Amino acid sequence: MVEGGHDKKLFKSHARLDISKYSFSNRIVDKWNSLSENSVNCNTVNTFKKCIATELEPEATSRKSDVR
């Protein structure tokens, strides 16, 4: 296992234009790399969804409170 996460880490490509910097593939890298090894190595899509929902739950809760 890689220290501080999992062994399936992604790397951001160097983007010169804003359209590349803010593309989905560049925006999702930090989120993916912050997932636990347990979430990344799920066997099914539904298991993956449940794992990331529990990992990202505090973030979603804080975002709702910011809207008020």
N, C-alpha and C positions, 0 to 999 in steps of 0.2 A: 504494500500500500504506500502511496505517496504521502509524505507528511503534510498534514493540514487539509485533507480532503480525500479525493479519489484519484485513480490512475487514468481516468478518461477525460482529462482536462483539455479544454479548447484554448486556442490562442487567437487574439484579435489580429486582423491584418491591418497594416498601416494604411489609413485612408486619408487621402488628400482632400477630397470633396465632401461636403456635408451630406450629400445623398448617400454616400458610402458609410460615413461615420455613424449615421443614425438609422442605418438599415437594420432589419430584424436580426440578421446573422451577427452583426457586431454588438447590438444591444443585449442579446441573450447570453453572451459569453460569460459575463460576471455572475449572472444568476446560476447558470449551469455549473460553473466552477465552485460555487458556494454550496451546492447540494452535498449531502452526506453520501458516503459510499453505499449505504443501504438503499437510498433512493435511486441512485444511478444504476445499480445492479438489479433492479426489479425484473421479474420474469414476464410480467404481463403489463399491458397498457393500463388496465384498471388499478393494478397494484401501484404502478408509478404515479397515477393520478392521486391516489390516497396518500402516498408518501409525501408528495410535494405539497398537497393541501395542508397536511399537518406541519410541514416545515415552514411554509409561507403564511400560515394562519396569523401569527402575531403581526406580520407586515400588513396584511389585509385589514386587520382590526385597527391598527394605528392610522391607516389611510382613511378609514371611515370616520374616525374621530376628527381628522384634519379638515374634512369637508364641512363640518358644522360651523 
